[in-house]
Amino acid sequence: MNNPTESPIYVQKDGEILLIVLLYVNGLQIIISAEKEIADVKADLNRTSKITDLGHLHYYLNIQFIMVEGHFFSSQHRTMIHV
């Protein structure tokens, strides 16, 4: 399902698995709820485009993402202390 108001966001839900792909300038952020499925998504993308895996997401658009026990949490603390 594509979000009609935010075209650079692609969302797909298949049972318990949630996939979100964010397109920003010349990069993609892939967020997926099942770690084992990420390899399949990257292989599919690599068939049509050359991709580079930069590892786990830490910051995106000045929002910090933290993984704790397999769950992602977001924080704008860094942004707020500079305001």
N, C-alpha and C positions, 0 to 999 in steps of 0.2 A: 504494500500500500504506500503510495506516495502522498506526502502531505501537500494539499492543494495550495496552502499559503506559504510554505517554505520548500520550494522546489529542490534545494540541495540536500534534503533529508529523505532517506529511503528507509522504510520500516517494514519488516516482515516478521510475522509470528506464526510458528509452526508447532502446535502443541505447547510444550513447556519452553521451547527455545525462542528467544527474542533476538532479532538481528536488527541493528541500526547502523546505517552507513551515512556519514556526514561528509559532504564535499565542501571544501573551503579553499579557494584560490587554486593551488596546484597540488593539493593533498587530499587524502581520504582518511577519515577516522572510522574504524570498524569496531563496533561495540556488540558483543554477543554474549548471551547468558550461559553458554556451554563451552567451556575451554576446548574440548575435543573437536568441536565443530569449526573452530577458527581455521584450522589447517585446510578444511574443505573449501571455505570461502576464499582464502588466499590462493589456493590452487586454481579455483575458477577464475578469479581476477587475473592471475598470472598467465592464463591461456590467451587473453586478449590484449593485455598491457603488461609492461615490465613494472613490477612493484618492488619496493624495498621495505622490509619489515623493520620498523624502528623500536619494536618492543612495546611494553605496556605504556599506556597513556599516563602522563604525569600532569601536563598542562594543556589546555585547549581554550583559546580565546580568553586568556587570563583567569580561567577557572582551574583550580587544582583538583586532581582526581587521585584518591588514595584507595588502595586495595587492602582490605582487612579481611582475613579468613575467607577469601573468594568473593567478597562483595565490594563493589565500588561505592565510594562516598565522594561527594563534591564539596568544595569549600571555596569561598571567595575571601577568606581571611587575609591572604596576602594583598589583595586589591584594597580591602577596607583599611588596612594599616597605613596605606600610602595616600589615602584620601584626605 
